Amino acid sequence: MRISTTQFFESTNTNYQRNYSNLNKTSEEVSSGIKLNTAGDDPVGAARVLQLTQQNSMLTQYETNIGTINTNAVTTETTLTSIIDTMQAAREQIVSAGSGAFTDSDRLAKASALKQYQSQILGLMNSQDPNGQYIFSGSKASTPPYSLNADGSYSYKGDQTSVNLAVGDGLVMASNTSGFEAFEQSVNTTRTSATLLSPATDDGKIGLSSGLV
């Protein structure tokens, strides 16, 4: 069963408020001594207090988990948007570099810009949440998920594990998106970008070849 995070939050929050109110009412009766002083005085009432206390604890945890999922979702979406924007900017640099109007000096400047974009993308893929956990590492949240290889490719060091959190009775939601889901499965033969090739000797020129995103 799939429902939105917002629906989960609203439903859970309503239940939380209702049950918290019931718990306060019962607790007041206990503290005032009007209805229940000991479990022996009212076993049913004592059991109800215990049940409400446990339920309140669970609802509080559900609410915390939903907040975590929401925060992670926003962080992930923002990061992915930044990566897409950076890749688009890099693509525009690559396309324009093929223009005959550019000098070798212009192309070298573009090559330098592309290296900066490459570094930015690596930093974004190794983004962390407010708690310092790497958002694309799967269950290896303390390990940076990506490293840059000498050939310009990236190596993934995370895993494909989803970190699931309970958000209701019998209901769980993934609180993360692994790098495998976000990037490794996105390779598409219908989409290509250019790869910067360093010259064999420093002749001040760059070469371009097509490669998979």
C-alpha positions as CSV (number, residue, x, y, z in Angstrom):
1,M,0.0,0.0,0.0
2,R,1.5,3.3,-1.0
3,I,0.3,6.7,0.3
4,S,2.1,10.0,0.3
5,T,4.3,11.1,3.1
6,T,2.0,14.1,3.8
7,Q,-0.9,11.7,4.3
8,F,1.1,9.6,6.7
9,F,2.1,12.7,8.6
10,E,-1.4,14.1,8.9
11,S,-3.0,10.8,9.9
12,T,-0.3,10.0,12.4
13,N,-0.3,13.5,13.9
14,T,-4.1,13.3,14.3
15,N,-3.9,10.0,16.1
16,Y,-1.0,11.3,18.2
17,Q,-3.0,14.3,19.4
18,R,-6.1,12.2,20.2
19,N,-4.2,9.5,22.1
20,Y,-2.0,12.0,23.9
21,S,-5.2,13.8,25.1
22,N,-6.6,10.5,26.3
23,L,-3.3,9.7,28.1
24,N,-3.3,13.1,29.8
25,K,-6.9,12.6,31.0
26,T,-6.2,9.2,32.4
27,S,-2.9,10.4,34.0
28,E,-4.8,13.2,35.7
29,E,-7.2,10.8,37.2
30,V,-4.3,8.7,38.5
31,S,-2.5,11.7,40.0
32,S,-5.6,13.1,41.6
33,G,-6.6,9.8,43.2
34,I,-10.2,10.2,42.0
35,K,-10.4,7.0,40.0
36,L,-7.2,5.0,40.3
37,N,-4.5,4.9,43.0
38,T,-3.0,1.5,42.4
39,A,-3.3,-1.2,39.8
40,G,-5.2,-3.3,42.3
41,D,-7.9,-0.6,42.6
42,D,-8.7,-0.7,38.9
43,P,-6.8,-3.4,36.9
44,V,-8.5,-2.4,33.7
45,G,-7.7,1.2,34.2
46,A,-4.1,0.4,35.0
47,A,-3.8,-1.7,31.9
48,R,-5.3,1.1,29.8
49,V,-2.8,3.6,31.2
50,L,0.1,1.3,30.2
51,Q,-1.4,0.7,26.8
52,L,-1.8,4.4,26.1
53,T,1.7,5.1,27.3
54,Q,3.1,2.5,24.9
55,Q,0.9,3.8,22.1
56,N,2.0,7.3,22.7
57,S,5.7,6.2,22.6
58,M,5.1,4.5,19.3
59,L,3.2,7.5,17.8
60,T,6.0,9.8,18.9
61,Q,8.5,7.5,17.1
62,Y,6.4,7.4,14.0
63,E,6.2,11.2,13.9
64,T,10.0,11.4,14.3
65,N,10.5,8.9,11.5
66,I,8.2,10.7,9.2
67,G,10.1,13.9,9.9
68,T,13.4,12.1,9.0
69,I,11.9,10.8,5.8
70,N,10.7,14.2,4.8
71,T,14.0,15.9,5.5
72,N,15.9,13.2,3.6
73,A,13.5,13.5,0.6
74,V,14.0,17.3,0.4
75,T,17.8,17.0,0.7
76,T,17.9,14.3,-2.0
77,E,15.6,16.2,-4.4
78,T,17.6,19.4,-3.9
79,T,20.9,17.6,-4.5
80,L,19.7,15.8,-7.6
81,T,18.4,19.0,-9.1
82,S,21.8,20.6,-8.5
83,I,23.6,17.7,-10.2
84,I,21.3,18.0,-13.2
85,D,21.9,21.7,-13.4
86,T,25.7,21.2,-13.2
87,M,25.7,18.5,-15.8
88,Q,23.6,20.7,-18.1
89,A,26.1,23.6,-17.7
90,A,29.0,21.2,-18.4
91,R,27.2,19.9,-21.5
92,E,26.7,23.4,-22.8
93,Q,30.4,24.1,-22.3
94,I,31.3,20.9,-24.3
95,V,29.0,21.7,-27.2
96,S,30.2,25.2,-27.5
97,A,33.9,24.0,-27.4
98,G,33.3,22.4,-30.8
99,S,32.7,25.8,-32.4
100,G,35.3,26.9,-35.0
101,A,35.1,30.4,-33.5
102,F,37.0,29.3,-30.4
103,T,40.7,29.5,-30.1
104,D,42.9,26.9,-28.4
105,S,43.1,29.2,-25.4
106,D,39.3,29.4,-25.2
107,R,39.1,25.6,-25.3
108,L,41.7,25.3,-22.5
109,A,39.6,27.7,-20.4
110,K,36.6,25.5,-21.0
111,A,38.6,22.4,-20.1
112,S,39.4,24.1,-16.8
113,A,35.7,24.9,-16.3
114,L,34.8,21.2,-17.0
115,K,37.2,20.0,-14.3
116,Q,35.5,22.3,-11.9
117,Y,32.1,21.0,-12.9
118,Q,33.4,17.4,-12.4
119,S,34.6,18.3,-8.9
120,Q,31.2,19.9,-8.1
121,I,29.3,16.8,-9.2
122,L,31.6,14.6,-7.1
123,G,30.9,16.8,-4.1
124,L,27.1,16.7,-4.7
125,M,27.1,12.9,-5.1
126,N,28.9,12.8,-1.7
127,S,26.4,15.1,-0.1
128,Q,25.5,14.6,3.6
129,D,22.3,15.1,5.6
130,P,22.1,17.5,8.6
131,N,23.4,14.6,10.8
132,G,26.5,14.1,8.7
133,Q,25.3,10.9,7.0
134,Y,26.0,10.4,3.3
135,I,22.7,10.4,1.6
136,F,23.6,8.2,-1.4
137,S,25.6,5.5,0.5
138,G,22.7,3.1,1.1
139,S,23.2,1.6,4.5
140,K,26.9,2.6,4.6
141,A,25.9,6.1,5.7
142,S,29.3,6.9,7.3
143,T,31.2,6.1,4.0
144,P,31.5,8.6,1.1
145,P,29.7,6.8,-1.7
146,Y,31.7,8.0,-4.7
147,S,35.4,8.5,-5.6
148,L,36.8,9.9,-8.8
149,N,39.1,7.7,-10.8
150,A,42.1,8.8,-12.8
151,D,40.2,8.2,-16.1
152,G,37.4,10.6,-15.1
153,S,34.9,7.9,-14.1
154,Y,33.3,7.5,-10.7
155,S,33.4,4.4,-8.4
156,Y,30.5,3.6,-6.1
157,K,31.5,2.5,-2.6
158,G,28.0,2.4,-1.1
159,D,25.4,-0.4,-1.3
160,Q,21.9,-0.9,-2.6
161,T,20.3,-1.3,0.8
162,S,17.2,0.8,1.6
163,V,17.0,2.1,5.2
164,N,13.3,1.6,6.1
165,L,11.6,3.4,8.9
166,A,8.2,2.5,10.5
167,V,5.6,5.2,9.9
168,G,2.5,3.4,11.1
169,D,1.3,0.1,12.3
170,G,2.7,-2.4,9.8
171,L,3.7,0.4,7.4
172,V,7.3,1.3,6.5
173,M,8.9,3.7,4.1
174,A,12.4,4.0,2.7
175,S,14.3,6.9,4.2
176,N,17.0,7.0,1.6
177,T,17.9,6.7,-2.0
178,S,21.1,4.8,-2.7
179,G,23.6,6.0,-5.3
180,F,22.8,2.8,-7.3
181,E,19.2,3.9,-7.6
182,A,20.0,7.5,-8.3
183,F,22.9,7.2,-10.7
184,E,23.9,3.6,-11.6
185,Q,20.6,2.7,-13.0
186,S,20.3,5.9,-15.0
187,V,22.7,4.9,-17.7
188,N,20.6,5.2,-20.9
189,T,21.9,4.7,-24.5
190,T,19.5,7.4,-25.7
191,R,21.4,10.0,-23.7
192,T,25.0,10.8,-24.2
193,S,27.4,13.5,-23.2
194,A,30.9,14.4,-24.2
195,T,34.0,13.2,-22.3
196,L,37.0,15.4,-22.1
197,L,40.2,13.7,-23.4
198,S,43.6,15.0,-22.3
199,P,46.1,15.2,-25.2
200,A,49.0,12.8,-25.2
201,T,51.3,15.8,-25.0
202,D,50.6,19.2,-23.7
203,D,49.9,20.8,-27.0
204,G,47.3,23.2,-25.6
205,K,44.4,21.3,-27.3
206,I,41.6,19.1,-26.0
207,G,39.7,16.3,-27.7
208,L,36.1,15.4,-27.4
209,S,34.4,12.1,-27.6
210,S,30.9,10.9,-26.8
211,G,30.2,8.8,-23.8
212,L,27.3,7.5,-21.7
213,V,25.9,9.7,-19.0
